[in-house]
Amino acid sequence: MEYAKDFFTNPWTIAIRLHTLPAIVAPIFLGTCIALHDGIFHPVSVFVILVCALLIQIGTNLANDYYDAMNSVDTPDRIGFIRATASGLISPSHMKRAWISVFSLAILLGFYLLYLGGFPILLIGLLSIAAGILYTGGPYPFGYHGLGDLFVFIFFGIVAVTGTYYIQAVATLSYFPLWFPPNTITMTSLIASISMASLTTSILVVNNIRDMETDKKAGKLTLSIYLGKFWSKMEYLFLISLGFSPPIYFYIFLNFSPTILLPLLISPYAILLIHLVFSNSTSHSFNYILKHTTFLTLFFSVLFGIGIFNPF
């Protein structure tokens, strides 16, 4: 118990933000289940994809921790989880070295994926790392200008699911693709990715609603600040609803078996979270909603993946 307590209170554990990692595991799991359904499962590439994606997510979290502190966005009156650099737990120089090292390791491992996937993977990998850094860094950090939701929707949803599928689809090719070969990005993977894109973005929406007051004071203009609290809550409702739509589409239009509707089993969970978003007026309550929206995303991915693969 003491070891576990020390682990979770370690400054680096705090900086890594373990609670955010399921948001990247979920789309990779879903993309892998689609590959299993289509008979192209490639376990080695899935493992490397997962490690690289986790490294990019961790690197993004560390860079975000560093740049938010440098830009004075994280202040003592912050309501959210502790930030290691701003709170003095880790020095800025150590944090900067850490995120550079993590991204560098992701690049090294990514050479295997580059070998398999060709130029498209080079493009996806460089864009993912650049986006992770520029989210809060660089001359125009797009997380500070209302573009964070779009970033998460694209990279944590569309790219994560279709990229996972793509790598497995090209793993048996004997040439270096300069663009996406036929049938390596399918309609099934694209439509399924909308679920992950919507649900992972809903996690960010909760985070932004919670931090509206402190972000506004710090000059961090998230989409929630532009929309206002009510319409940000409506965005959450829309994203959750959109996330639950692809399984229904698969069942009605793509002739999948009824198991594809397994994600609907947790719709009461989603409805409860929507109710909490609209009924809670205190920012502190959004930490609870944030955690459970992450769980919802992970549970949905598992059920949707099982429904697509249909091992029964």
Short mmCIF file of the C-alpha atoms (twelve columns), coordinates in Angstrom:
data_MODEL
# 
_entry.id   MODEL 
# 
loop_
_atom_site.group_PDB 
_atom_site.id 
_atom_site.type_symbol 
_atom_site.label_atom_id 
_atom_site.label_alt_id 
_atom_site.label_comp_id 
_atom_site.label_asym_id 
_atom_site.label_seq_id 
_atom_site.Cartn_x 
_atom_site.Cartn_y 
_atom_site.Cartn_z 
_atom_site.pdbx_PDB_model_num 
ATOM 1   C CA . MET A 1   0.000   0.000   0.000   1 
ATOM 2   C CA . GLU A 2   2.833   2.399   0.867   1 
ATOM 3   C CA . TYR A 3   4.528   1.633   -2.438  1 
ATOM 4   C CA . ALA A 4   1.314   2.351   -4.346  1 
ATOM 5   C CA . LYS A 5   0.863   5.608   -2.444  1 
ATOM 6   C CA . ASP A 6   4.439   6.661   -3.242  1 
ATOM 7   C CA . PHE A 7   3.930   5.763   -6.897  1 
ATOM 8   C CA . PHE A 8   0.786   7.846   -7.336  1 
ATOM 9   C CA . THR A 9   2.223   10.816  -5.444  1 
ATOM 10  C CA . ASN A 10  5.530   10.741  -7.329  1 
ATOM 11  C CA . PRO A 11  6.009   14.034  -9.235  1 
ATOM 12  C CA . TRP A 12  6.665   12.239  -12.506 1 
ATOM 13  C CA . THR A 13  3.538   10.116  -12.124 1 
ATOM 14  C CA . ILE A 14  1.585   13.323  -11.570 1 
ATOM 15  C CA . ALA A 15  3.179   14.911  -14.644 1 
ATOM 16  C CA . ILE A 16  2.486   11.877  -16.857 1 
ATOM 17  C CA . ARG A 17  -1.232  12.064  -15.916 1 
ATOM 18  C CA . LEU A 18  -2.076  8.366   -15.894 1 
ATOM 19  C CA . HIS A 19  -5.792  9.154   -15.959 1 
ATOM 20  C CA . THR A 20  -5.451  10.476  -19.544 1 
ATOM 21  C CA . LEU A 21  -3.848  7.344   -21.013 1 
ATOM 22  C CA . PRO A 22  -7.062  5.309   -21.520 1 
ATOM 23  C CA . ALA A 23  -8.097  7.973   -24.034 1 
ATOM 24  C CA . ILE A 24  -5.346  6.781   -26.401 1 
ATOM 25  C CA . VAL A 25  -5.635  3.064   -25.575 1 
ATOM 26  C CA . ALA A 26  -9.349  3.069   -26.500 1 
ATOM 27  C CA . PRO A 27  -9.022  4.003   -30.207 1 
ATOM 28  C CA . ILE A 28  -6.068  1.647   -30.714 1 
ATOM 29  C CA . PHE A 29  -8.116  -1.204  -29.264 1 
ATOM 30  C CA . LEU A 30  -11.006 -0.354  -31.567 1 
ATOM 31  C CA . GLY A 31  -8.779  -0.135  -34.650 1 
ATOM 32  C CA . THR A 32  -7.278  -3.512  -33.751 1 
ATOM 33  C CA . CYS A 33  -10.718 -5.119  -33.408 1 
ATOM 34  C CA . ILE A 34  -11.621 -3.865  -36.895 1 
ATOM 35  C CA . ALA A 35  -8.391  -5.443  -38.174 1 
ATOM 36  C CA . LEU A 36  -9.346  -8.708  -36.450 1 
ATOM 37  C CA . HIS A 37  -12.754 -8.571  -38.124 1 
ATOM 38  C CA . ASP A 38  -11.099 -8.125  -41.530 1 
ATOM 39  C CA . GLY A 39  -8.483  -10.839 -40.931 1 
ATOM 40  C CA . ILE A 40  -5.416  -8.571  -41.038 1 
ATOM 41  C CA . PHE A 41  -4.416  -8.574  -37.356 1 
ATOM 42  C CA . HIS A 42  -0.663  -7.978  -36.941 1 
ATOM 43  C CA . PRO A 43  0.248   -8.294  -33.228 1 
ATOM 44  C CA . VAL A 44  3.809   -6.918  -33.388 1 
ATOM 45  C CA . SER A 45  2.744   -3.731  -35.122 1 
ATOM 46  C CA . VAL A 46  -0.148  -3.290  -32.670 1 
ATOM 47  C CA . PHE A 47  2.274   -3.487  -29.747 1 
ATOM 48  C CA . VAL A 48  4.611   -0.913  -31.311 1 
ATOM 49  C CA . ILE A 49  1.659   1.349   -32.188 1 
ATOM 50  C CA . LEU A 50  0.444   1.186   -28.596 1 
ATOM 51  C CA . VAL A 51  3.865   2.001   -27.123 1 
ATOM 52  C CA . CYS A 52  4.463   4.852   -29.595 1 
ATOM 53  C CA . ALA A 53  0.994   6.290   -28.992 1 
ATOM 54  C CA . LEU A 54  1.444   6.151   -25.224 1 
ATOM 55  C CA . LEU A 55  4.830   7.858   -25.546 1 
ATOM 56  C CA . ILE A 56  3.338   10.602  -27.719 1 
ATOM 57  C CA . GLN A 57  0.497   11.062  -25.220 1 
ATOM 58  C CA . ILE A 58  2.920   11.196  -22.281 1 
ATOM 59  C CA . GLY A 59  5.208   13.558  -24.193 1 
ATOM 60  C CA . THR A 60  2.223   15.782  -24.950 1 
ATOM 61  C CA . ASN A 61  1.240   15.797  -21.261 1 
ATOM 62  C CA . LEU A 62  4.774   16.705  -20.195 1 
ATOM 63  C CA . ALA A 63  5.074   19.424  -22.841 1 
ATOM 64  C CA . ASN A 64  1.661   20.750  -21.816 1 
ATOM 65  C CA . ASP A 65  2.755   20.794  -18.169 1 
ATOM 66  C CA . TYR A 66  5.926   22.677  -19.136 1 
ATOM 67  C CA . TYR A 67  4.391   25.247  -21.482 1 
ATOM 68  C CA . ASP A 68  1.373   25.941  -19.264 1 
ATOM 69  C CA . ALA A 69  3.798   26.770  -16.462 1 
ATOM 70  C CA . MET A 70  5.997   28.893  -18.708 1 
ATOM 71  C CA . ASN A 71  2.950   30.745  -20.031 1 
ATOM 72  C CA . SER A 72  1.580   31.236  -16.489 1 
ATOM 73  C CA . VAL A 73  -1.614  29.359  -17.336 1 
ATOM 74  C CA . ASP A 74  -1.323  27.011  -14.324 1 
ATOM 75  C CA . THR A 75  -1.776  29.142  -11.225 1 
ATOM 76  C CA . PRO A 76  -2.319  28.342  -7.511  1 
ATOM 77  C CA . ASP A 77  -6.085  28.873  -7.876  1 
ATOM 78  C CA . ARG A 78  -6.303  26.139  -10.531 1 
ATOM 79  C CA . ILE A 79  -9.180  23.711  -9.842  1 
ATOM 80  C CA . GLY A 80  -7.923  20.740  -11.844 1 
ATOM 81  C CA . PHE A 81  -5.299  18.129  -11.065 1 
ATOM 82  C CA . ILE A 82  -1.865  19.219  -9.790  1 
ATOM 83  C CA . ARG A 83  0.643   20.336  -12.425 1 
ATOM 84  C CA . ALA A 84  4.200   19.329  -11.617 1 
ATOM 85  C CA . THR A 85  6.112   22.268  -13.121 1 
ATOM 86  C CA . ALA A 86  3.833   25.057  -11.934 1 
ATOM 87  C CA . SER A 87  3.702   23.629  -8.413  1 
ATOM 88  C CA . GLY A 88  7.511   23.380  -8.198  1 
ATOM 89  C CA . LEU A 89  7.624   19.574  -8.009  1 
ATOM 90  C CA . ILE A 90  9.755   19.382  -11.155 1 
ATOM 91  C CA . SER A 91  11.988  22.165  -12.475 1 
ATOM 92  C CA . PRO A 92  11.270  23.571  -15.949 1 
ATOM 93  C CA . SER A 93  14.650  22.416  -17.247 1 
ATOM 94  C CA . HIS A 94  14.047  18.829  -16.104 1 
ATOM 95  C CA . MET A 95  10.530  18.857  -17.556 1 
ATOM 96  C CA . LYS A 96  11.768  20.156  -20.900 1 
ATOM 97  C CA . ARG A 97  14.432  17.453  -21.104 1 
ATOM 98  C CA . ALA A 98  11.794  14.865  -20.202 1 
ATOM 99  C CA . TRP A 99  9.301   15.697  -22.959 1 
ATOM 100 C CA . ILE A 100 12.074  15.968  -25.545 1 
ATOM 101 C CA . SER A 101 13.407  12.553  -24.469 1 
ATOM 102 C CA . VAL A 102 9.963   10.928  -24.573 1 
ATOM 103 C CA . PHE A 103 9.205   12.271  -28.044 1 
ATOM 104 C CA . SER A 104 12.677  11.171  -29.199 1 
ATOM 105 C CA . LEU A 105 12.008  7.631   -27.988 1 
ATOM 106 C CA . ALA A 106 8.674   7.637   -29.805 1 
ATOM 107 C CA . ILE A 107 10.483  8.646   -33.000 1 
ATOM 108 C CA . LEU A 108 13.037  5.835   -32.596 1 
ATOM 109 C CA . LEU A 109 10.327  3.197   -32.139 1 
ATOM 110 C CA . GLY A 110 8.387   4.778   -34.965 1 
ATOM 111 C CA . PHE A 111 11.062  3.743   -37.473 1 
ATOM 112 C CA . TYR A 112 9.589   0.238   -37.360 1 
ATOM 113 C CA . LEU A 113 6.154   1.618   -38.203 1 
ATOM 114 C CA . LEU A 114 7.754   3.757   -40.911 1 
ATOM 115 C CA . TYR A 115 9.315   0.608   -42.385 1 
ATOM 116 C CA . LEU A 116 5.871   -0.991  -42.537 1 
ATOM 117 C CA . GLY A 117 3.680   1.952   -43.429 1 
ATOM 118 C CA . GLY A 118 5.855   4.091   -45.660 1 
ATOM 119 C CA . PHE A 119 5.457   7.816   -46.233 1 
ATOM 120 C CA . PRO A 120 1.892   8.050   -44.789 1 
ATOM 121 C CA . ILE A 121 3.211   6.939   -41.402 1 
ATOM 122 C CA . LEU A 122 6.069   9.440   -41.590 1 
ATOM 123 C CA . LEU A 123 3.492   12.152  -42.200 1 
ATOM 124 C CA . ILE A 124 1.148   10.954  -39.440 1 
ATOM 125 C CA . GLY A 125 3.972   10.528  -36.927 1 
ATOM 126 C CA . LEU A 126 5.532   13.938  -37.511 1 
ATOM 127 C CA . LEU A 127 2.137   15.663  -37.436 1 
ATOM 128 C CA . SER A 128 1.197   13.873  -34.196 1 
ATOM 129 C CA . ILE A 129 4.406   14.890  -32.431 1 
ATOM 130 C CA . ALA A 130 4.262   18.442  -33.786 1 
ATOM 131 C CA . ALA A 131 0.642   18.743  -32.663 1 
ATOM 132 C CA . GLY A 132 1.547   17.447  -29.210 1 
ATOM 133 C CA . ILE A 133 4.175   20.167  -28.815 1 
ATOM 134 C CA . LEU A 134 2.244   22.983  -30.496 1 
ATOM 135 C CA . TYR A 135 -0.887  22.283  -28.452 1 
ATOM 136 C CA . THR A 136 0.492   24.584  -25.755 1 
ATOM 137 C CA . GLY A 137 3.904   25.541  -27.200 1 
ATOM 138 C CA . GLY A 138 5.253   27.507  -30.116 1 
ATOM 139 C CA . PRO A 139 4.341   30.988  -31.340 1 
ATOM 140 C CA . TYR A 140 0.639   30.136  -31.735 1 
ATOM 141 C CA . PRO A 141 -0.381  27.387  -29.270 1 
ATOM 142 C CA . PHE A 142 -3.668  26.218  -30.763 1 
ATOM 143 C CA . GLY A 143 -4.894  24.888  -27.417 1 
ATOM 144 C CA . TYR A 144 -4.988  28.534  -26.327 1 
ATOM 145 C CA . HIS A 145 -6.980  29.660  -29.370 1 
ATOM 146 C CA . GLY A 146 -10.033 27.413  -29.385 1 
ATOM 147 C CA . LEU A 147 -8.544  24.679  -31.583 1 
ATOM 148 C CA . GLY A 148 -7.911  22.035  -28.923 1 
ATOM 149 C CA . ASP A 149 -11.204 20.245  -29.586 1 
ATOM 150 C CA . LEU A 150 -10.371 19.879  -33.274 1 
ATOM 151 C CA . PHE A 151 -6.881  18.567  -32.384 1 
ATOM 152 C CA . VAL A 152 -8.302  15.870  -30.109 1 
ATOM 153 C CA . PHE A 153 -11.074 14.932  -32.554 1 
ATOM 154 C CA . ILE A 154 -8.568  14.397  -35.369 1 
ATOM 155 C CA . PHE A 155 -5.609  12.808  -33.586 1 
ATOM 156 C CA . PHE A 156 -7.282  10.876  -30.751 1 
ATOM 157 C CA . GLY A 157 -10.112 9.662   -32.953 1 
ATOM 158 C CA . ILE A 158 -9.752  9.670   -36.730 1 
ATOM 159 C CA . VAL A 159 -5.970  9.250   -36.883 1 
ATOM 160 C CA . ALA A 160 -5.682  6.813   -33.958 1 
ATOM 161 C CA . VAL A 161 -8.315  4.356   -35.214 1 
ATOM 162 C CA . THR A 162 -7.623  4.523   -38.948 1 
ATOM 163 C CA . GLY A 163 -3.853  4.660   -38.377 1 
ATOM 164 C CA . THR A 164 -3.973  1.492   -36.259 1 
ATOM 165 C CA . TYR A 165 -5.954  -0.250  -38.980 1 
ATOM 166 C CA . TYR A 166 -3.742  1.102   -41.771 1 
ATOM 167 C CA . ILE A 167 -0.496  -0.225  -40.275 1 
ATOM 168 C CA . GLN A 168 -1.932  -3.734  -40.003 1 
ATOM 169 C CA . ALA A 169 -3.373  -3.541  -43.505 1 
ATOM 170 C CA . VAL A 170 0.026   -2.693  -45.044 1 
ATOM 171 C CA . ALA A 171 2.123   -4.954  -42.787 1 
ATOM 172 C CA . THR A 172 2.250   -7.720  -45.407 1 
ATOM 173 C CA . LEU A 173 3.152   -5.451  -48.335 1 
ATOM 174 C CA . SER A 174 6.637   -5.842  -49.783 1 
ATOM 175 C CA . TYR A 175 7.111   -2.214  -50.821 1 
ATOM 176 C CA . PHE A 176 7.409   1.214   -49.206 1 
ATOM 177 C CA . PRO A 177 4.067   2.993   -49.816 1 
ATOM 178 C CA . LEU A 178 4.294   6.606   -50.915 1 
ATOM 179 C CA . TRP A 179 0.574   7.045   -50.245 1 
ATOM 180 C CA . PHE A 180 -2.284  4.984   -48.819 1 
ATOM 181 C CA . PRO A 181 -2.616  1.773   -50.866 1 
ATOM 182 C CA . PRO A 182 -6.166  0.649   -51.797 1 
ATOM 183 C CA . ASN A 183 -8.280  -0.855  -48.987 1 
ATOM 184 C CA . THR A 184 -5.930  0.256   -46.208 1 
ATOM 185 C CA . ILE A 185 -8.316  3.004   -45.062 1 
ATOM 186 C CA . THR A 186 -11.805 1.518   -45.059 1 
ATOM 187 C CA . MET A 187 -15.253 2.984   -44.589 1 
ATOM 188 C CA . THR A 188 -15.666 0.772   -41.514 1 
ATOM 189 C CA . SER A 189 -12.570 2.184   -39.800 1 
ATOM 190 C CA . LEU A 190 -13.478 5.762   -40.744 1 
ATOM 191 C CA . ILE A 191 -17.037 5.562   -39.422 1 
ATOM 192 C CA . ALA A 192 -15.938 3.731   -36.267 1 
ATOM 193 C CA . SER A 193 -13.298 6.392   -35.651 1 
ATOM 194 C CA . ILE A 194 -16.064 8.989   -35.288 1 
ATOM 195 C CA . SER A 195 -17.096 7.313   -32.016 1 
ATOM 196 C CA . MET A 196 -13.612 7.635   -30.542 1 
ATOM 197 C CA . ALA A 197 -13.146 11.134  -31.936 1 
ATOM 198 C CA . SER A 198 -16.384 12.306  -30.335 1 
ATOM 199 C CA . LEU A 199 -15.950 10.615  -26.963 1 
ATOM 200 C CA . THR A 200 -12.310 11.616  -26.465 1 
ATOM 201 C CA . THR A 201 -13.170 15.206  -27.400 1 
ATOM 202 C CA . SER A 202 -15.958 15.145  -24.809 1 
ATOM 203 C CA . ILE A 203 -13.264 14.506  -22.183 1 
ATOM 204 C CA . LEU A 204 -11.540 17.735  -23.211 1 
ATOM 205 C CA . VAL A 205 -14.847 19.609  -23.132 1 
ATOM 206 C CA . VAL A 206 -15.360 18.654  -19.474 1 
ATOM 207 C CA . ASN A 207 -11.814 19.767  -18.709 1 
ATOM 208 C CA . ASN A 208 -12.377 23.106  -20.438 1 
ATOM 209 C CA . ILE A 209 -15.726 23.788  -18.764 1 
ATOM 210 C CA . ARG A 210 -14.103 23.158  -15.393 1 
ATOM 211 C CA . ASP A 211 -11.200 25.509  -16.118 1 
ATOM 212 C CA . MET A 212 -13.126 28.305  -17.841 1 
ATOM 213 C CA . GLU A 213 -12.571 30.936  -15.162 1 
ATOM 214 C CA . THR A 214 -8.867  30.305  -14.573 1 
ATOM 215 C CA . ASP A 215 -8.169  29.856  -18.313 1 
ATOM 216 C CA . LYS A 216 -9.866  33.169  -19.083 1 
ATOM 217 C CA . LYS A 217 -7.760  34.976  -16.472 1 
ATOM 218 C CA . ALA A 218 -4.599  33.436  -17.919 1 
ATOM 219 C CA . GLY A 219 -5.517  34.363  -21.506 1 
ATOM 220 C CA . LYS A 220 -6.030  30.736  -22.566 1 
ATOM 221 C CA . LEU A 221 -9.007  30.978  -24.921 1 
ATOM 222 C CA . THR A 222 -10.420 27.472  -25.249 1 
ATOM 223 C CA . LEU A 223 -13.474 26.716  -27.364 1 
ATOM 224 C CA . SER A 224 -15.530 26.577  -24.160 1 
ATOM 225 C CA . ILE A 225 -14.681 30.217  -23.461 1 
ATOM 226 C CA . TYR A 226 -15.787 31.191  -26.948 1 
ATOM 227 C CA . LEU A 227 -19.016 29.180  -26.655 1 
ATOM 228 C CA . GLY A 228 -19.871 29.956  -23.046 1 
ATOM 229 C CA . LYS A 229 -20.838 27.434  -20.375 1 
ATOM 230 C CA . PHE A 230 -24.303 26.508  -21.696 1 
ATOM 231 C CA . TRP A 231 -23.227 25.895  -25.285 1 
ATOM 232 C CA . SER A 232 -20.141 24.027  -24.084 1 
ATOM 233 C CA . LYS A 233 -22.489 21.704  -22.233 1 
ATOM 234 C CA . MET A 234 -24.498 21.369  -25.443 1 
ATOM 235 C CA . GLU A 235 -21.255 20.452  -27.206 1 
ATOM 236 C CA . TYR A 236 -20.753 17.691  -24.632 1 
ATOM 237 C CA . LEU A 237 -24.292 16.418  -25.270 1 
ATOM 238 C CA . PHE A 238 -23.725 16.501  -29.036 1 
ATOM 239 C CA . LEU A 239 -20.385 14.667  -28.843 1 
ATOM 240 C CA . ILE A 240 -21.719 11.909  -26.589 1 
ATOM 241 C CA . SER A 241 -24.748 11.463  -28.875 1 
ATOM 242 C CA . LEU A 242 -22.543 11.409  -31.972 1 
ATOM 243 C CA . GLY A 243 -20.231 8.894   -30.310 1 
ATOM 244 C CA . PHE A 244 -23.073 6.429   -29.794 1 
ATOM 245 C CA . SER A 245 -24.308 6.744   -33.409 1 
ATOM 246 C CA . PRO A 246 -21.810 4.559   -35.397 1 
ATOM 247 C CA . PRO A 247 -22.886 1.216   -33.826 1 
ATOM 248 C CA . ILE A 248 -26.480 1.991   -34.838 1 
ATOM 249 C CA . TYR A 249 -25.304 2.908   -38.352 1 
ATOM 250 C CA . PHE A 250 -23.338 -0.347  -38.589 1 
ATOM 251 C CA . TYR A 251 -26.390 -2.369  -37.586 1 
ATOM 252 C CA . ILE A 252 -28.870 -0.632  -39.897 1 
ATOM 253 C CA . PHE A 253 -26.764 0.113   -42.980 1 
ATOM 254 C CA . LEU A 254 -23.763 -2.253  -42.885 1 
ATOM 255 C CA . ASN A 255 -25.634 -5.409  -41.846 1 
ATOM 256 C CA . PHE A 256 -23.576 -6.156  -38.763 1 
ATOM 257 C CA . SER A 257 -25.014 -8.642  -36.267 1 
ATOM 258 C CA . PRO A 258 -26.891 -7.392  -33.158 1 
ATOM 259 C CA . THR A 259 -23.672 -7.676  -31.118 1 
ATOM 260 C CA . ILE A 260 -22.627 -4.390  -32.736 1 
ATOM 261 C CA . LEU A 261 -25.170 -2.716  -30.447 1 
ATOM 262 C CA . LEU A 262 -23.311 -3.777  -27.287 1 
ATOM 263 C CA . PRO A 263 -22.136 -0.184  -26.612 1 
ATOM 264 C CA . LEU A 264 -25.760 0.828   -26.086 1 
ATOM 265 C CA . LEU A 265 -25.645 -1.155  -22.832 1 
ATOM 266 C CA . ILE A 266 -23.728 1.717   -21.253 1 
ATOM 267 C CA . SER A 267 -26.016 4.436   -22.595 1 
ATOM 268 C CA . PRO A 268 -27.518 4.902   -19.081 1 
ATOM 269 C CA . TYR A 269 -23.991 5.694   -17.876 1 
ATOM 270 C CA . ALA A 270 -23.678 8.304   -20.628 1 
ATOM 271 C CA . ILE A 271 -27.098 9.783   -19.808 1 
ATOM 272 C CA . LEU A 272 -26.089 10.089  -16.157 1 
ATOM 273 C CA . LEU A 273 -22.914 11.963  -17.094 1 
ATOM 274 C CA . ILE A 274 -24.863 14.300  -19.382 1 
ATOM 275 C CA . HIS A 275 -27.261 14.971  -16.505 1 
ATOM 276 C CA . LEU A 276 -24.338 15.737  -14.183 1 
ATOM 277 C CA . VAL A 277 -22.790 18.137  -16.717 1 
ATOM 278 C CA . PHE A 278 -26.019 20.110  -16.993 1 
ATOM 279 C CA . SER A 279 -26.961 19.995  -13.292 1 
ATOM 280 C CA . ASN A 280 -23.608 20.750  -11.645 1 
ATOM 281 C CA . SER A 281 -22.730 24.394  -11.281 1 
ATOM 282 C CA . THR A 282 -19.497 24.026  -9.287  1 
ATOM 283 C CA . SER A 283 -16.238 23.581  -11.164 1 
ATOM 284 C CA . HIS A 284 -14.872 21.060  -8.652  1 
ATOM 285 C CA . SER A 285 -17.586 18.523  -9.562  1 
ATOM 286 C CA . PHE A 286 -16.190 18.368  -13.091 1 
ATOM 287 C CA . ASN A 287 -13.116 16.444  -11.874 1 
ATOM 288 C CA . TYR A 288 -15.502 13.564  -11.094 1 
ATOM 289 C CA . ILE A 289 -17.262 13.911  -14.462 1 
ATOM 290 C CA . LEU A 290 -13.895 14.066  -16.247 1 
ATOM 291 C CA . LYS A 291 -12.764 10.775  -14.727 1 
ATOM 292 C CA . HIS A 292 -16.001 9.007   -15.589 1 
ATOM 293 C CA . THR A 293 -16.125 10.378  -19.137 1 
ATOM 294 C CA . THR A 294 -12.708 8.766   -19.609 1 
ATOM 295 C CA . PHE A 295 -14.086 5.477   -18.257 1 
ATOM 296 C CA . LEU A 296 -17.088 5.801   -20.560 1 
ATOM 297 C CA . THR A 297 -14.779 6.182   -23.567 1 
ATOM 298 C CA . LEU A 298 -12.761 3.108   -22.614 1 
ATOM 299 C CA . PHE A 299 -15.821 0.939   -21.859 1 
ATOM 300 C CA . PHE A 300 -17.456 2.037   -25.113 1 
ATOM 301 C CA . SER A 301 -14.330 1.104   -27.078 1 
ATOM 302 C CA . VAL A 302 -14.224 -2.377  -25.546 1 
ATOM 303 C CA . LEU A 303 -17.900 -3.075  -26.243 1 
ATOM 304 C CA . PHE A 304 -17.788 -1.594  -29.743 1 
ATOM 305 C CA . GLY A 305 -14.624 -3.548  -30.537 1 
ATOM 306 C CA . ILE A 306 -16.180 -6.800  -29.336 1 
ATOM 307 C CA . GLY A 307 -19.284 -6.018  -31.357 1 
ATOM 308 C CA . ILE A 308 -17.240 -5.505  -34.533 1 
ATOM 309 C CA . PHE A 309 -14.940 -8.497  -34.061 1 
ATOM 310 C CA . ASN A 310 -17.883 -10.623 -32.840 1 
ATOM 311 C CA . PRO A 311 -15.963 -13.578 -31.388 1 
ATOM 312 C CA . PHE A 312 -19.178 -15.303 -30.236 1 
# 
